[in-house]
Amino acid sequence: GDCDGLPENGCEQSLDTLDHCNGCGLLCDLLNSTESCAGGSCALLECLSDFADCDGEDATGCEVDTRVDVNHCGGCGMACSNDNGTTRCVESLCLPTCGEGYADCDGDVRNGCETDLNQSVDHCGACGAACTNENGAVACEGGICSPSCDGLFGDCDGQPDNGCEQSLETLEHCNACDTSCGFNNASALC
């Protein structure tokens, strides 16, 4: 191309350079990338660190900052999700902020606050606070363990987290918590 406008030196400029790509003064300068001009076309060679070409279009360059984009956090298509709160992408890591009653108990920041602390028997009221009950069933209601006892067992210590811990076939707890079975001047059997 005759980019300097001087007819005496003719077509002095190659139109296959970064400063004159397929036309005089047409810069090949793609966003956040290194590029090349070959055959009159500007092409993306590679993205700068922490940037990505997630739309696959050379013309837009490396349009995504993977350090802060919640849809491409750490890389293209690596979206942060959090059905039970909000999330943000900081330094390529998803950081969830949990809504009330929810927590990130599995430690996987990509799936957000996956645990309902009001209903999970493994995480009742807090991560890792499991409801146990060897002698019956257990539920988590409103973040509090709620045991239901089998047969002759009871929750005599008032600690719902350990379930129905007491046999109700003892002299101190005969058929009910704190109901003793004892007779004056005689032996007792429950």
C-alpha positions in Angstrom: 0.0 0.0 0.0 1.0 3.6 -0.6 0.7 4.5 3.1 2.9 7.6 3.1 1.0 9.2 0.2 4.2 9.9 -1.7 3.9 8.7 -5.3 7.6 8.7 -5.9 8.2 5.7 -3.7 5.2 3.8 -4.9 3.6 1.2 -2.7 6.2 1.2 0.0 4.3 -0.5 2.8 3.6 -4.2 3.3 -0.1 -4.6 4.4 0.9 -7.7 6.3 2.2 -6.1 9.5 0.6 -5.3 12.9 0.5 -1.6 12.1 -0.9 -2.0 8.6 -2.9 -5.2 8.5 -4.9 -5.4 5.2 -4.8 -1.6 4.9 -2.8 1.5 5.6 -2.9 2.4 9.3 -5.2 -0.6 10.2 -3.8 -1.8 13.5 -3.8 -5.4 14.5 -4.3 -4.8 18.2 -6.5 -7.4 19.8 -7.6 -7.0 23.5 -5.3 -8.6 26.1 -3.4 -10.8 23.6 -0.5 -11.2 21.3 -1.6 -11.3 17.7 -0.2 -11.6 14.2 -1.1 -10.3 10.8 -0.8 -13.0 8.1 -2.3 -12.8 4.6 -3.9 -9.5 5.5 -5.8 -10.9 8.5 -5.4 -10.1 12.1 -5.2 -13.4 14.1 -5.1 -14.1 17.8 -1.9 -16.0 18.8 -2.3 -16.3 22.6 -4.0 -14.6 25.5 -2.1 -12.6 28.2 -2.0 -14.3 31.6 -5.4 -14.3 33.4 -7.3 -13.5 30.3 -9.2 -15.8 27.9 -10.9 -15.9 24.6 -14.2 -17.4 25.7 -16.3 -16.4 22.8 -13.9 -17.9 20.2 -13.9 -14.7 18.1 -10.4 -13.4 17.2 -11.9 -9.9 16.6 -12.8 -9.5 20.3 -9.4 -10.7 21.5 -9.1 -12.2 25.0 -12.2 -10.5 26.3 -12.6 -12.2 29.7 -10.6 -11.5 32.8 -10.8 -15.0 34.5 -9.7 -13.5 37.8 -13.1 -11.7 38.3 -15.7 -13.0 35.9 -18.2 -15.3 37.7 -19.2 -17.0 34.4 -15.5 -17.8 33.6 -13.8 -17.9 37.0 -10.4 -19.4 36.5 -11.1 -20.4 32.9 -13.7 -20.4 30.1 -17.0 -22.0 31.1 -16.0 -22.4 34.8 -19.0 -20.7 36.2 -19.6 -20.1 39.9 -23.0 -21.1 41.1 -24.8 -20.5 44.3 -28.5 -21.2 44.5 -28.6 -20.3 48.2 -26.8 -17.0 48.3 -24.5 -14.8 46.2 -21.1 -15.4 44.7 -18.2 -13.5 43.4 -14.9 -14.4 41.6 -11.8 -13.2 43.3 -8.3 -14.1 42.0 -9.9 -16.9 39.9 -11.7 -18.4 42.9 -15.4 -18.5 43.5 -16.2 -17.1 46.8 -19.8 -17.8 48.0 -21.7 -15.7 50.5 -24.3 -18.0 52.0 -27.9 -17.0 52.6 -29.3 -17.6 56.1 -29.6 -21.3 57.0 -27.2 -22.4 54.2 -23.5 -23.2 54.2 -20.6 -24.5 52.0 -20.0 -27.7 53.9 -18.3 -29.7 51.2 -15.6 -27.1 50.7 -16.3 -26.9 46.9 -16.6 -23.2 46.3 -17.9 -23.8 42.7 -21.2 -25.2 43.9 -21.7 -22.5 46.5 -23.8 -22.9 49.6 -25.1 -26.4 48.9 -26.1 -27.5 52.4 -29.4 -26.6 54.1 -28.4 -26.4 57.7 -32.1 -26.5 58.7 -32.7 -30.0 57.3 -29.4 -31.8 56.8 -28.9 -34.6 59.4 -25.2 -34.6 58.5 -24.9 -30.8 59.0 -27.7 -29.8 61.4 -27.4 -26.2 62.4 -23.6 -26.1 61.4 -21.2 -27.9 59.1 -20.2 -31.2 60.5 -22.8 -31.2 63.3 -24.3 -34.6 62.5 -27.4 -35.9 64.3 -26.8 -39.5 65.5 -29.2 -42.0 66.9 -28.2 -45.6 67.3 -31.6 -46.5 68.8 -34.1 -44.9 66.5 -34.5 -42.4 63.6 -33.4 -38.9 63.4 -34.4 -35.7 61.6 -33.1 -32.2 61.4 -35.8 -29.6 62.0 -35.0 -26.0 61.9 -31.3 -26.7 62.5 -32.0 -28.8 65.6 -31.6 -32.6 65.8 -34.9 -34.3 66.4 -34.6 -38.0 67.4 -37.5 -40.5 67.5 -36.7 -43.5 69.8 -37.2 -47.2 69.1 -38.8 -49.4 71.6 -37.3 -49.2 75.1 -34.9 -46.3 74.5 -35.2 -42.6 75.4 -33.5 -39.3 75.1 -32.9 -38.9 78.8 -30.0 -36.5 78.9 -31.9 -33.8 76.9 -29.1 -33.7 74.2 -30.9 -34.3 70.9 -27.6 -34.5 69.1 -26.8 -37.9 70.5 -30.3 -39.4 70.0 -31.9 -42.0 72.2 -28.9 -42.8 74.3 -30.6 -44.4 77.3 -32.0 -47.8 77.7 -35.4 -47.7 79.5 -34.9 -51.2 80.9 -32.7 -50.1 83.9 -33.6 -49.6 87.5 -33.0 -45.8 87.2 -34.9 -45.5 83.9 -37.6 -48.1 83.9 -40.0 -47.7 80.9 -39.4 -43.9 81.0 -36.5 -41.4 81.7 -35.9 -40.8 85.4 -38.6 -43.3 86.5 -36.8 -45.4 89.0 -37.9 -48.9 89.9 -37.2 -49.6 93.6 -39.0 -51.1 96.5 -38.3 -50.9 100.2 -36.8 -54.0 101.6 -37.0 -55.9 98.3 -35.1 -56.3 95.1 -36.5 -54.8 92.0 -36.4 -55.8 88.3 -37.3 -53.7 85.4 
